[in-house]
Amino acid sequence: MRTHAQIVSDAEVERLFGLFGPAVPRRTIRAWKVRDSIPSPYWQALVDHGLATFEELGAHAAARMPSAEAA
């Protein structure tokens, strides 16, 4: 399973910027990599362009969530 940071690395910031355009600045895309978190509103475009799957995006997001047992 790739992390969100790996997905951004594999896709490359410039390619993602070209996909999302000026609505998503390069610094925002770089921040996704640093935070290791891609906001879910952008997932569909990543999947549509073959850059990620919903399964890997969701699995990584779920793995980052605190477990109910830890609460």
N, CA, C and O atoms as CSV, one atom per row, in Angstrom:
chain,resi,resn,atom,element,x,y,z
A,1,MET,N,N,0.841,-1.184,0.000
A,1,MET,CA,C,0.000,0.000,0.000
A,1,MET,C,C,0.888,1.250,0.000
A,1,MET,O,O,1.785,1.385,0.832
A,2,ARG,N,N,0.627,2.148,-0.933
A,2,ARG,CA,C,1.371,3.409,-0.964
A,2,ARG,C,C,0.737,4.401,0.002
A,2,ARG,O,O,-0.476,4.410,0.215
A,3,THR,N,N,1.583,5.222,0.568
A,3,THR,CA,C,1.088,6.306,1.417
A,3,THR,C,C,0.667,7.465,0.520
A,3,THR,O,O,0.967,7.477,-0.674
A,4,HIS,N,N,-0.023,8.430,1.100
A,4,HIS,CA,C,-0.393,9.614,0.322
A,4,HIS,C,C,0.866,10.362,-0.124
A,4,HIS,O,O,0.904,10.897,-1.232
A,5,ALA,N,N,1.880,10.403,0.717
A,5,ALA,CA,C,3.140,11.046,0.339
A,5,ALA,C,C,3.765,10.340,-0.863
A,5,ALA,O,O,4.288,10.999,-1.761
A,6,GLN,N,N,3.716,9.016,-0.891
A,6,GLN,CA,C,4.257,8.265,-2.017
A,6,GLN,C,C,3.455,8.516,-3.290
A,6,GLN,O,O,4.021,8.595,-4.380
A,7,ILE,N,N,2.149,8.640,-3.151
A,7,ILE,CA,C,1.298,8.922,-4.310
A,7,ILE,C,C,1.672,10.268,-4.910
A,7,ILE,O,O,1.785,10.392,-6.130
A,8,VAL,N,N,1.868,11.282,-4.065
A,8,VAL,CA,C,2.268,12.602,-4.553
A,8,VAL,C,C,3.649,12.510,-5.202
A,8,VAL,O,O,3.869,13.086,-6.267
A,9,SER,N,N,4.572,11.799,-4.577
A,9,SER,CA,C,5.914,11.641,-5.150
A,9,SER,C,C,5.859,10.955,-6.503
A,9,SER,O,O,6.491,11.403,-7.459
A,10,ASP,N,N,5.109,9.876,-6.583
A,10,ASP,CA,C,5.017,9.115,-7.832
A,10,ASP,C,C,4.377,9.947,-8.947
A,10,ASP,O,O,4.803,9.874,-10.100
A,11,ALA,N,N,3.363,10.731,-8.606
A,11,ALA,CA,C,2.658,11.534,-9.604
A,11,ALA,C,C,3.434,12.792,-9.970
A,11,ALA,O,O,3.308,13.298,-11.085
A,12,GLU,N,N,4.224,13.292,-9.050
A,12,GLU,CA,C,5.017,14.512,-9.186
A,12,GLU,C,C,4.142,15.768,-9.058
A,12,GLU,O,O,3.034,15.835,-9.588
A,13,VAL,N,N,4.674,16.743,-8.345
A,13,VAL,CA,C,3.942,17.979,-8.041
A,13,VAL,C,C,3.495,18.679,-9.320
A,13,VAL,O,O,2.349,19.120,-9.405
A,14,GLU,N,N,4.364,18.791,-10.307
A,14,GLU,CA,C,4.005,19.518,-11.531
A,14,GLU,C,C,2.865,18.834,-12.284
A,14,GLU,O,O,1.990,19.502,-12.835
A,15,ARG,N,N,2.878,17.519,-12.303
A,15,ARG,CA,C,1.791,16.795,-12.972
A,15,ARG,C,C,0.478,17.015,-12.234
A,15,ARG,O,O,-0.561,17.217,-12.863
A,16,LEU,N,N,0.514,16.978,-10.916
A,16,LEU,CA,C,-0.693,17.215,-10.135
A,16,LEU,C,C,-1.172,18.657,-10.302
A,16,LEU,O,O,-2.374,18.909,-10.393
A,17,PHE,N,N,-0.238,19.594,-10.342
A,17,PHE,CA,C,-0.611,20.988,-10.560
A,17,PHE,C,C,-1.294,21.129,-11.921
A,17,PHE,O,O,-2.279,21.857,-12.049
A,18,GLY,N,N,-0.780,20.446,-12.922
A,18,GLY,CA,C,-1.411,20.468,-14.239
A,18,GLY,C,C,-2.808,19.866,-14.214
A,18,GLY,O,O,-3.693,20.309,-14.945
A,19,LEU,N,N,-3.003,18.866,-13.383
A,19,LEU,CA,C,-4.302,18.215,-13.260
A,19,LEU,C,C,-5.310,19.119,-12.558
A,19,LEU,O,O,-6.445,19.261,-13.014
A,20,PHE,N,N,-4.898,19.730,-11.452
A,20,PHE,CA,C,-5.826,20.528,-10.647
A,20,PHE,C,C,-5.830,22.006,-11.010
A,20,PHE,O,O,-6.781,22.720,-10.694
A,21,GLY,N,N,-4.767,22.472,-11.676
A,21,GLY,CA,C,-4.707,23.861,-12.107
A,21,GLY,C,C,-4.522,24.827,-10.954
A,21,GLY,O,O,-4.197,24.425,-9.837
A,22,PRO,N,N,-4.731,26.099,-11.233
A,22,PRO,CA,C,-4.458,27.130,-10.226
A,22,PRO,C,C,-5.374,27.069,-8.999
A,22,PRO,O,O,-5.105,27.733,-7.997
A,23,ALA,N,N,-6.437,26.291,-9.066
A,23,ALA,CA,C,-7.318,26.151,-7.894
A,23,ALA,C,C,-6.590,25.470,-6.735
A,23,ALA,O,O,-6.964,25.638,-5.575
A,24,VAL,N,N,-5.541,24.696,-7.060
A,24,VAL,CA,C,-4.741,24.010,-6.043
A,24,VAL,C,C,-3.285,24.405,-6.274
A,24,VAL,O,O,-2.617,23.824,-7.130
A,25,PRO,N,N,-2.787,25.383,-5.525
A,25,PRO,CA,C,-1.404,25.845,-5.722
A,25,PRO,C,C,-0.372,24.737,-5.475
A,25,PRO,O,O,-0.627,23.774,-4.752
A,26,ARG,N,N,0.784,24.904,-6.091
A,26,ARG,CA,C,1.873,23.938,-5.902
A,26,ARG,C,C,2.207,23.753,-4.422
A,26,ARG,O,O,2.467,22.636,-3.975
A,27,ARG,N,N,2.199,24.845,-3.670
A,27,ARG,CA,C,2.541,24.738,-2.243
A,27,ARG,C,C,1.539,23.854,-1.495
A,27,ARG,O,O,1.897,23.176,-0.532
A,28,THR,N,N,0.294,23.868,-1.945
A,28,THR,CA,C,-0.716,23.004,-1.322
A,28,THR,C,C,-0.415,21.549,-1.634
A,28,THR,O,O,-0.499,20.690,-0.756
A,29,ILE,N,N,-0.067,21.273,-2.875
A,29,ILE,CA,C,0.259,19.896,-3.264
A,29,ILE,C,C,1.501,19.414,-2.519
A,29,ILE,O,O,1.557,18.266,-2.079
A,30,ARG,N,N,2.490,20.285,-2.379
A,30,ARG,CA,C,3.693,19.920,-1.597
A,30,ARG,C,C,3.316,19.649,-0.136
A,30,ARG,O,O,3.880,18.757,0.498
A,31,ALA,N,N,2.369,20.414,0.390
A,31,ALA,CA,C,1.933,20.217,1.781
A,31,ALA,C,C,1.252,18.862,1.950
A,31,ALA,O,O,1.383,18.234,3.001
A,32,TRP,N,N,0.527,18.403,0.930
A,32,TRP,CA,C,-0.072,17.066,1.016
A,32,TRP,C,C,1.011,16.028,1.243
A,32,TRP,O,O,0.841,15.098,2.032
A,33,LYS,N,N,2.128,16.193,0.545
A,33,LYS,CA,C,3.231,15.232,0.688
A,33,LYS,C,C,3.832,15.313,2.089
A,33,LYS,O,O,4.070,14.287,2.727
A,34,VAL,N,N,4.074,16.525,2.562
A,34,VAL,CA,C,4.675,16.709,3.884
A,34,VAL,C,C,3.747,16.155,4.974
A,34,VAL,O,O,4.201,15.486,5.903
A,35,ARG,N,N,2.446,16.439,4.852
A,35,ARG,CA,C,1.473,15.967,5.848
A,35,ARG,C,C,1.118,14.497,5.655
A,35,ARG,O,O,0.520,13.871,6.530
A,36,ASP,N,N,1.503,13.943,4.471
A,36,ASP,CA,C,1.157,12.565,4.125
A,36,ASP,C,C,-0.359,12.384,4.130
A,36,ASP,O,O,-0.889,11.392,4.631
A,37,SER,N,N,-1.044,13.388,3.550
A,37,SER,CA,C,-2.501,13.367,3.554
A,37,SER,C,C,-3.036,14.140,2.355
A,37,SER,O,O,-2.773,15.334,2.208
A,38,ILE,N,N,-3.786,13.453,1.499
A,38,ILE,CA,C,-4.454,14.083,0.371
A,38,ILE,C,C,-5.924,14.219,0.739
A,38,ILE,O,O,-6.570,13.216,1.043
A,39,PRO,N,N,-6.469,15.429,0.721
A,39,PRO,CA,C,-7.880,15.612,1.078
A,39,PRO,C,C,-8.797,14.810,0.139
A,39,PRO,O,O,-8.560,14.741,-1.067
A,40,SER,N,N,-9.820,14.223,0.702
A,40,SER,CA,C,-10.705,13.340,-0.066
A,40,SER,C,C,-11.404,14.002,-1.251
A,40,SER,O,O,-11.712,13.293,-2.209
A,41,PRO,N,N,-11.676,15.307,-1.258
A,41,PRO,CA,C,-12.304,15.878,-2.459
A,41,PRO,C,C,-11.457,15.737,-3.731
A,41,PRO,O,O,-11.980,15.907,-4.832
A,42,TYR,N,N,-10.174,15.431,-3.602
A,42,TYR,CA,C,-9.287,15.305,-4.752
A,42,TYR,C,C,-9.083,13.854,-5.192
A,42,TYR,O,O,-8.463,13.602,-6.225
A,43,TRP,N,N,-9.588,12.923,-4.435
A,43,TRP,CA,C,-9.370,11.518,-4.723
A,43,TRP,C,C,-9.930,11.096,-6.079
A,43,TRP,O,O,-9.269,10.367,-6.819
A,44,GLN,N,N,-11.136,11.544,-6.414
A,44,GLN,CA,C,-11.767,11.118,-7.664
A,44,GLN,C,C,-10.892,11.454,-8.871
A,44,GLN,O,O,-10.734,10.632,-9.774
A,45,ALA,N,N,-10.329,12.649,-8.886
A,45,ALA,CA,C,-9.471,13.049,-10.010
A,45,ALA,C,C,-8.224,12.166,-10.080
A,45,ALA,O,O,-7.789,11.799,-11.171
A,46,LEU,N,N,-7.652,11.826,-8.939
A,46,LEU,CA,C,-6.468,10.954,-8.926
A,46,LEU,C,C,-6.806,9.582,-9.492
A,46,LEU,O,O,-6.041,9.010,-10.268
A,47,VAL,N,N,-7.951,9.069,-9.096
A,47,VAL,CA,C,-8.387,7.758,-9.592
A,47,VAL,C,C,-8.696,7.843,-11.087
A,47,VAL,O,O,-8.281,6.976,-11.855
A,48,ASP,N,N,-9.416,8.873,-11.497
A,48,ASP,CA,C,-9.788,9.030,-12.909
A,48,ASP,C,C,-8.574,9.106,-13.830
A,48,ASP,O,O,-8.639,8.682,-14.983
A,49,HIS,N,N,-7.465,9.645,-13.322
A,49,HIS,CA,C,-6.252,9.787,-14.126
A,49,HIS,C,C,-5.248,8.654,-13.893
A,49,HIS,O,O,-4.114,8.719,-14.367
A,50,GLY,N,N,-5.664,7.621,-13.165
A,50,GLY,CA,C,-4.815,6.445,-12.969
A,50,GLY,C,C,-3.621,6.679,-12.064
A,50,GLY,O,O,-2.634,5.946,-12.127
A,51,LEU,N,N,-3.709,7.703,-11.216
A,51,LEU,CA,C,-2.587,8.028,-10.328
A,51,LEU,C,C,-2.686,7.332,-8.976
A,51,LEU,O,O,-1.704,7.257,-8.238
A,52,ALA,N,N,-3.865,6.827,-8.657
A,52,ALA,CA,C,-4.088,6.138,-7.381
A,52,ALA,C,C,-5.387,5.348,-7.501
A,52,ALA,O,O,-6.147,5.513,-8.455
A,53,THR,N,N,-5.624,4.494,-6.522
A,53,THR,CA,C,-6.903,3.792,-6.438
A,53,THR,C,C,-7.618,4.252,-5.170
A,53,THR,O,O,-6.990,4.707,-4.214
A,54,PHE,N,N,-8.935,4.124,-5.185
A,54,PHE,CA,C,-9.683,4.455,-3.973
A,54,PHE,C,C,-9.243,3.571,-2.813
A,54,PHE,O,O,-9.208,4.007,-1.662
A,55,GLU,N,N,-8.910,2.326,-3.131
A,55,GLU,CA,C,-8.510,1.389,-2.075
A,55,GLU,C,C,-7.258,1.876,-1.357
A,55,GLU,O,O,-7.214,1.877,-0.127
A,56,GLU,N,N,-6.232,2.293,-2.113
A,56,GLU,CA,C,-5.008,2.718,-1.444
A,56,GLU,C,C,-5.186,4.067,-0.753
A,56,GLU,O,O,-4.634,4.280,0.327
A,57,LEU,N,N,-5.943,4.975,-1.352
A,57,LEU,CA,C,-6.199,6.265,-0.706
A,57,LEU,C,C,-6.949,6.058,0.609
A,57,LEU,O,O,-6.582,6.618,1.643
A,58,GLY,N,N,-8.003,5.247,0.552
A,58,GLY,CA,C,-8.808,5.001,1.748
A,58,GLY,C,C,-8.073,4.201,2.806
A,58,GLY,O,O,-8.199,4.483,3.998
A,59,ALA,N,N,-7.310,3.210,2.385
A,59,ALA,CA,C,-6.577,2.379,3.342
A,59,ALA,C,C,-5.567,3.212,4.105
A,59,ALA,O,O,-5.428,3.065,5.320
A,60,HIS,N,N,-4.859,4.090,3.399
A,60,HIS,CA,C,-3.875,4.917,4.094
A,60,HIS,C,C,-4.559,5.913,5.019
A,60,HIS,O,O,-4.096,6.137,6.138
A,61,ALA,N,N,-5.646,6.509,4.569
A,61,ALA,CA,C,-6.382,7.446,5.425
A,61,ALA,C,C,-6.893,6.743,6.675
A,61,ALA,O,O,-6.819,7.297,7.772
A,62,ALA,N,N,-7.408,5.535,6.519
A,62,ALA,CA,C,-7.915,4.783,7.665
A,62,ALA,C,C,-6.789,4.400,8.618
A,62,ALA,O,O,-6.969,4.424,9.835
A,63,ALA,N,N,-5.644,4.051,8.076
A,63,ALA,CA,C,-4.511,3.651,8.921
A,63,ALA,C,C,-4.008,4.822,9.760
A,63,ALA,O,O,-3.442,4.616,10.834
A,64,ARG,N,N,-4.208,6.042,9.282
A,64,ARG,CA,C,-3.745,7.223,10.016
A,64,ARG,C,C,-4.707,7.643,11.121
A,64,ARG,O,O,-4.332,8.405,12.013
A,65,MET,N,N,-5.938,7.154,11.070
A,65,MET,CA,C,-6.927,7.557,12.070
A,65,MET,C,C,-6.644,6.870,13.400
A,65,MET,O,O,-6.271,5.698,13.440
A,66,PRO,N,N,-6.826,7.617,14.488
A,66,PRO,CA,C,-6.626,6.985,15.799
A,66,PRO,C,C,-7.673,5.873,16.001
A,66,PRO,O,O,-8.838,6.016,15.630
A,67,SER,N,N,-7.228,4.792,16.587
A,67,SER,CA,C,-8.155,3.692,16.811
A,67,SER,C,C,-9.090,4.017,17.959
A,67,SER,O,O,-8.763,4.811,18.842
A,68,ALA,N,N,-10.251,3.397,17.935
A,68,ALA,CA,C,-11.241,3.589,18.996
A,68,ALA,C,C,-10.709,3.076,20.327
A,68,ALA,O,O,-11.076,3.586,21.386
A,69,GLU,N,N,-9.846,2.069,20.272
A,69,GLU,CA,C,-9.289,1.493,21.493
A,69,GLU,C,C,-8.348,2.469,22.191
A,69,GLU,O,O,-8.208,2.417,23.413
A,70,ALA,N,N,-7.705,3.350,21.444
A,70,ALA,CA,C,-6.758,4.288,22.017
A,70,ALA,C,C,-7.462,5.429,22.738
A,70,ALA,O,O,-6.859,6.119,23.560
A,71,ALA,N,N,-8.726,5.624,22.429
A,71,ALA,CA,C,-9.479,6.742,23.030
A,71,ALA,C,C,-9.870,6.469,24.454
A,71,ALA,O,O,-10.504,7.310,25.092
